Amino acid sequence: MNLVNIKINGMSLRVPEGITILEAAKYANIEIPTLCYLKDINKLGACRICLVELKGARSLVASCVYPVSEGMEVQTNTPKVRKSRKSTLELIVSDHRKDCLSCVRSDGACHLQRLCHEYGVDENHFLGVNPEHKIDDLSTSIVRDNTKCVLCRRCVAACQNLQGISVIGMIDRGFATHIGSAFESSLADAPCTNCGQCIVACPTGALHEKDDTQKVWDAIADPDKLVLAFTAPSIRVTLGEAFDQPLGTDVTGKMVAAMRRVGFDKTFDMNVTADLTIMEEAHEFLDRVKNGGKLPLITSCSPGWIKYCEHYFPEFTDNLSSCKSPQQMFGAVLKTYYAKKNGIDPSKIFVVSIIPCTAKKYEVTRDDQSAAGEGLPDVDVALTTRELSRMIKVGGVEFNRLADEEFDNPFEVGTGAAVIFGATGGVMEAALRTASHWLDGELNIVDFKEVRGTDEGIKRATYNVAGIEVKVGVASGLANAKKLLEAVRSGEEEFHIIEIMACPGGCINGGGQPYQNDSVRNSDIDVKGIRARALYELDRQLPLRKSHENPVIKLLYDDYFGEPGSHTAHEILHTSYVKRGKY
């Protein structure tokens, strides 16, 4: 690696040749403000917030795209630079809808607001005609409000570069420029997967999940409703971030205590139905292997991936596991088994899932997700991690002062296999733990480390189980899913089972997880890795690490389902798919 000598704010540095001024500044512990830049996703120099003064240059330069060179001298904080940034921000907010007090990002998560505060921006310095944009709220998951858009293009880059979909882009020119979908269609009518990666990339409130908290407040206030909630595996290591806890902090006990104080009648652990998913999915996989079924089997836990498959790879819908996701299985179990066991009318049960995923909001509306029949959805409302954190705050609950509490019976016990569902490769590893046991009862492998890790978008491994060579593939992020499926379609690669998660890194990086500010996202802090390692540490510490060892699962089969793959199990725990095409 060639190094060059430069100066930043008078400090002499030796940095790698070819990196940008923005990157070089970090070697001096100097943070240059940005708005459109997002590490590894968007690098345009379009917003002009990161401008710096370069000795010998006639004008300010965009530090996010300008490479360093030998002898370069840079000033990042001169009066000229600060004046430029302030003027740029004032121009940006001049046509920005400023209902900041009620904005979904008003809790400190708006990067534009933070910059305006730091630079003392006068929001009325430039006044003129504001463009009119209709709010697109027709999607079940995502709301787009272009009156708050700053045209940073970060959402466009996330959709294109991370997910390889490009259902949104720049439309029109000049003052009329805005973000939209083809033919000005709603996100509800575009082949959007509802993954929400555009939301977490957005620096303002221009994109956010559809807020369903009022529906839950109304149900809690209804004396005729029994409000049952359950939390996804990854929530326990991410919810704390919304309350200023360090990345990867396990807040399971506080989370349960907070949800009780908010008003949920019962709070259960979705790890139970993650284990149940493995029982059904591992059985389905072995059945296909032994009886010549459609291979590779592809996991079905990620609704963003399911919708992507239906739109972009409809020929692979027959490969999808027919298992419902853990979210939908839990709702189905509550409105059938639990209702019957406790003599409760299923129509009186209001089921709320707490999930890291905006696509789960779409999933609750899918067809063939009503095990109780009579038009009753398995799950009534899916709330993101962010929505739960808002409910806790609105409820006046002092989260960080709570003592730990346990999940409610009878769905309080999950295994380590279920915990790791929240990280890419986790579903695969969990399935392998149980499938290998069923194939070879003497085989006590627990750790399948080859499928772990958030750094690689695609992972491959081969395991010899009871004399059978099992080839597995794992992909996270839809752009990586596309690469893997194209290789399978062309015959270049062959697998027996594939796990795909729509979001890069898996659920721990879902579109509904707590926002991380740009200083964290653009740093060397590995947010996905830290969250994932926290889940694997919980898995390592648990006494039960295989799904078939879960006593709650044994109870469910003994009392109700009979055995994995039974007729009852198929009626309640399995679903179907649609070959959609792009439009």
N, C-alpha and C positions, 0 to 999 in steps of 0.2 A: 504494500500500500504506500503510495507516494504521499508525502506530507508537504504542506505549504505553510509559509509564515504569513500571518495576517495580524491586524490589530482591530479589536472591537472596543470602542469606548476607551481607547488608550491602552488596553490590555494586550500584551503580546501573546499570541497563541500559535501552536502548531496543530493543524487540523488536516484531515484527509482531503486530498485534492478532489474537486468535483462535487463536494457536498454544497448545499445551499447556505447562504448567509444565515437564514433562520436556524438551520441545524447547527451551524458553527457557533452561534451565540450561546447555545446550551453548554458548550465547553467552558464558557465563562460564567455559567449560571445566570444568564440573562435571558429573560423571556420576552420575545417580541410579540406584541398582540396581533391576532389574526381574526378573521371572520369567515372567509370562504375556505381557508385551508383546513384540511383534516388528514392527519397522517395516514399514509398508505391508501387513501381513498380519493382525495381531491386536492389538486395542486394547480391553481390557475393564475394566481396573481390578479384576480378580477376585482376583489373588493377594495383594494388599495389601502387597507388598514395596516399592513405589515411593511409599508414603505420605510426605508432608511436612507441616510445620507452617505454617499460614497465619495471619498476624496477623488477629485478629478472628473467626476461625472457631472453633466450639465443639469440633470434632474434627479429626483429621488427614484430609487429602484425598489421593486417588489422583492423582499428578502426571501419569500417562499419559493421563488423560481430562479433567483440569480445565483450562479455558482461562484464559489470563492476562487481566488487565484493568488499567486505569489505576490506578496507585498501589498495586498489590498488593505485599505484603512476604512473602517466603517464606524459611523456614529448612529446609534439607535434611538437617541432621546434628546435631540437638539430642539430648540424653539421652532425651527422650520418643520421638523418632523411632527412635533406635537400639534402644531397649528394645522398641518395637513390632515392628520388623523381626525382631529375635532371637526374640521369642515366636512370631511367625508362622512362622518357619522351624522352630522346635522343634515346633510343631503339625503342620507339613507332614511332617517326618521321623518323627513318632510312629507313622504307619501306612505308612511307606515301608520296603520290604525293603532292608536295609542290608548287602548283600554287596559292598561297594564295592571290595574288593581284587581281585575277579575280574570285576567289571562291565566291559562293553565300553566304557564311557565313563570308566574309571578312570585314563586317561592324561592327565587334565587337561581333558577335553572335557565334563565334567558341570558344568553351570552351577549346579545346586543344591549340589553339593559345594563349589564355589568360594565361593558365598555363605555356606554354613555355616562354612567355614574363616574367612572374613573377619569374621564376627560372633561367633565363638567359641561356636557352638551346642553345647549339651549334648543329645546325641541321645536320652538317656534321661530328659529332663526331664518329658515327658508319656508315660505308659505306659498302654496299654489294649488292647482287642481289635482285631487287624488284620483287615481284610476279606480273604477268600480269593478269588483269581482264578486261573483256569487259563491257563497260558501258551499263546498261539495261535501255534504254529510250523508250521502246515500249509501255509502259502504257500511257494512255491518261492523267494521273494525276501525277504519281510519277516516279522520276529518281533515280536509284540506282547505285552508283559509288564506288565499293569496293576498288579502289585505295586510297580512303580517309577514309576507315573504320579502326577503332582502335580495333575492336573485343570486344567492351564493353558489347555487348549483350543487350543494352537498347532497341533497336528496337524490338528484339526478345521477350523481356519481355512485352513490350507494346502490341504487337500483341497477345501474349498468355494470359497475366494476365489481362490486361484492356479489351481486345476485345474478348478473348476466341476463337481465330481463328487459330493462329499458321501457317500462310502460309509462314513464313520465319523462318529459323533456322540455326544452325551451320552445315557446310558441310566440309568433309575431316578432316585431323588431321595434327598436327605439323605446319610446315611452310606453308602448302597448305590450312590451315583452312580459311574459308570465310563464309560470310552470303549469303544464297540463298534460293530458293524455291525448292520444291520437283522435282527431276529429272532435276535439273538445269534449270527449266523453267523460262521464263520471268514473271514478275509480271502481265503482260498483259494476260498471259495464266493461271495464278493461280487464285483460287477463292478469290482473294484480293478484298476488298470492297472499296478501294481507300480512306479510312477515313483519312489517313495522321497522325495518332497518332504515327507511327514509325518516321515520320519526326521531330515532335516536341520533341521526346525523344532523337534523335540523337545529340551528342555533337559536331559533325563536319559537313562537307558538303557532307558526304557519301550518305545522302538521302535528296532530296528536291523536291518541286513541279516542274512540267514541266513549264518552263518559257514561257509565252505567251505574254509578254509585247511588243515584237517587232511587233507582228501582230497588236496590238493596235496602236503603233506608226505609222505603215504603213497606217492604215486606217485613222488616224487623218491627215496624210500628203496627202491623196487622195482627191482631190477637188470634186470628184464625189460621195463621201461617206458622209452620215449624221451619225455621230457617237453619239449614244445615250447610256448613262450609267445610271445604278441605283445601289443603295447600300443597302445591307441587313441590317436588324434591328440591329444586334449586332456590326456592324462595327463602329458605332458612339461612342461606349464606349471602343473600343480596339485600333483603329488606332493611337490614341494619344501616346500609349506606344512606337511606333516606333520613336517618336519625343521627348522622355524623359518626357512625361506627366505622372502624377501619375496614377496608376491602377484605372479604372472605370471613368476616366474623359470623360465627354460628349463633343465631338469635332465636332458635326454635322455641325455647321456653317463653321468652318475652313475647314472641309472635302469638302464641296460643293465649297467653294472658291478656294481651291487647285485644284480640278478637272477641274474647268473652266480654270484655268491658265495652266494646263497641256495640254488642247486643246479639251476636250469633248464639243460637240455642245450643248448638253442638259444633265443635271444631275437630275434624278428623285429619288423618295423615294420608295424602294421596300415594304415599309409598306403598300402601296396601294394594291399590289397584295397579301400581307399577309392577308389583310382584304378580298380581293376577294376570296382567298382560303377558308377562314372561311365561306363565304356565300355559296360556292358550297359544302364544306365538311359538314357543319351543315345540309344543305338541304339533302345531300346524307344520312347522319346518320338518320335523322328523317324519311326519306322515307323507309330505311331498317327496322327501328323499327316498323313503321305502317303497312308495307306491307310484313313482313316476309322475309326480305332480309338477306344476309349473315352477321352474327355477330360472334364475335365482329368486328366492323369496326376498321381498323388500319390506322393511319395517314400515309401520303405519302410524307411529306416535305423533309425528309432526304434521299438523294440518296445513301449514304453509307448503310443505313438500308435497302433500297429497294433491292440493289444488294445482301446484306446478306440474305434477305428473299428469293430471287430467287435461291440462291445457296444452302442454308442450311435448309430453311423451305418452300420449293416450294408449299406445301399443303396450306399455308396461303396466297398465292398470290391472291386468290379470296376474301380474307378478306380486302385486301388493298383498301383504297379509290382510286377511279379512277382519282381523282384530280391531275393535274400537280402540281409541287412545285411552290412556289411564283416566283422563278427565271424564270422558264419556262413559267408560265402564263404571266409574264411581257413581255418577248420577243414575245410571241404570240399576246398579245394586241397591242404592238408597230407595228408589221408587218401586222396586220389586221385592227383593229379599227383606230389606230393613223394614219397609212399610208393612209387609205381611207378618213379619216376626213380632212387630210391636202394635199390630192392629191399627195402623194409621192409614187413612185415605190418601193415596199418592197425590191427589190433587191438592191436598193441604200442605204438602212438602215443597218448600222453595229451596232449590239447590244452588249454591254459589261456589264456584271454583276460584281459587286464587292462583294465578298463573303468570309466567314470565313472558307470555306470548300474546300479541294482538290477534294473531290468526285464530286463536281459540275462541274469540268472539264470533268469528265466522263459523267455526265448527259447530257451535251449539245450534245453529240454524240449518245445518245440513239435513237432507232427507235421510231416512233410515237411522235416525238417532232418537227413537222413542220406544224404549223397551216396555214401558208401562201402558203403551197404547193410548187410545182416546185423545190423541193430539197432545199428549204431555211430553215435552222435551226432556231428555235425560238430564240436562243441565239448564237451569233457567237463566243464569247470568254468569259470565266469566269476567272477573276483574283482574287487571294487571297488578303487578307489584306496586306500581306507582299509585294506582287507584286505592289499593288497600292502605298505603301510607297516608293518603289524603283523608281517608275515613278515620284512621287512628288519630290524626291531628285534629280534624273537625270534632271528633268525639271527646276531645280534651284529655286524652290518655297520655300520661307522661311515660312514654315508652322506655326510656333508658333507666327509669327508677323501678320498673316492674321486676318482681321476683319470677323465676321460671315456674311454669305450670305445664302439666302433661296434656297430651291429646285425650279426647274422650273415648271411652269404650263404645263399641267393640272394635273400632278401627284405629287403634293407636300403635300397632306394632308393624314396623316395616323392616326390611332387611337392607344390608349394605348394597345388594344388587339393585334395589329400588332407588337408593340415594343417588347413585351415579348415573341414573337416567338423565340428570340435568346437564351432563357434559357429553360432548361428542365422543362416540365410542362406547358410552355407558350402556345403552340398550343392547348393543352387540355383546359386550362382555357379560352382562346379566344373563342373556339368552344362552351364551356358551357355558356359563356355570351350571345351568340346569340341564341343558341338552347333553352335555358331556357326562353328567351324573346319570341321566337316563340311559345313555348308550353304554356306559361303563361304570357301574356302581362303585368300583374300586378306585376310580380316578377322582382324586380330591383337588384338582386344580381350581384355584379361586382367582388368581390374578392373571389376566390375559393382557399384559402390558403393551403388547404390540399395537393394540387398537386405541390406546390412550393418547392424549396430547392434543392441545389446541393449535399448535404451530402449523401442522400439516393439514391442508384442506382435504387430502385424500390419503387414506391409509389402507394397506393390504397386508394380509397375513394368511398363513396356511397352518392348520392344526390337525394332527393325527389323533383321532378319537376312535377307540375300539376298532382300529384298522381302517377307518374311513378318513380319507383326506378331505378336510372341510376347508374350502377356500372362502375367505370373508373379505368384504370391502366396506370401508366407512368413508362417507363424504359429509362435510358440513359446509354450508353456504351453497346456494343454488347454482352458482357458476361452476363450482366443483362437481355438483351433482350432474350437471350437463356433461362435463368432460367424462365422468365415469360411465354414464349411461350410453354416451356415444361410442365409447370403447367396447361396451358390452354388445351394443347393437351391431357394430361392425365385425364382431368376433375377435377383436384384438385382445380382449380380456374375458375371463370366465370366472364366475363366482357361484357359490351355492347360496349364500345369504349376504345381503347388503343392508347396511343401516344408513339412512340419510336424514340429516337435520337441516331444516331450511336456513337457520341462522348460523353464521360462522362461529365455531366454538360450541354450538349447541344451545340449549335453553339458558345457560348461564349468561349468554349474550343476546337473549331474546329482545324483541322490539318493545316489550313492556317492562323491562328492568329499569331500575333507577338511573337517572341521567348522571353521567360523569362530565364535569366541566372540561373545557378544551385544554386547560393546562395539564390535566391528567391524560386525556385521550391522545394528545400530541407529544407526550413524554415517552420515556422508556418503560413506564409502568405497564406490566402485562396484566391488564384487568381480567381478561378471559382466563388466563393461566392461574391467577390467584384465586378466583372464584372456583375454578375446577379443582384445584388442589385441596381446597377446603372440603369439597364433597368427597374426594378420595380419602381424605383423612378421617372423615366421619365413617365411611365404609370400613376402613381398617380397624376402627375402634369398636364396631358393633359386634355383638356375639353371634348374630345370625347374618350370613353373607350370601346365602343362596335363596332364591325366591321360594323354592319348594319346601324350605325349612320353616317358613312363616306359619305359626300356629293359627293365625286368622285365616290364612288361605286354606289350610286344612279344614277349618271349621266351615268355611263357605262351601267347599266341595262336599263335605260330609252332610251338611244340612240342606243344601239346595241344588248345587250344580251337578253333583254326582262325580264326574271326572272331567279332565280337560278334553275339549272337543265334543262333549255330549250334546244332545239335542237342545237341552235347556240352555247350555252355555252358548250355543250358536244363536238361539233366539234372542238372548239378552246381551251378549258380549261381543257380537260380531256385526259387521255392517257391509255396505256395498259402495261401489264407486261409479263415476260417470266419465265417459270419453267425451271431453268437452271440445277440444280444438281451441285455437287462439281466440276466435271470435264466434 
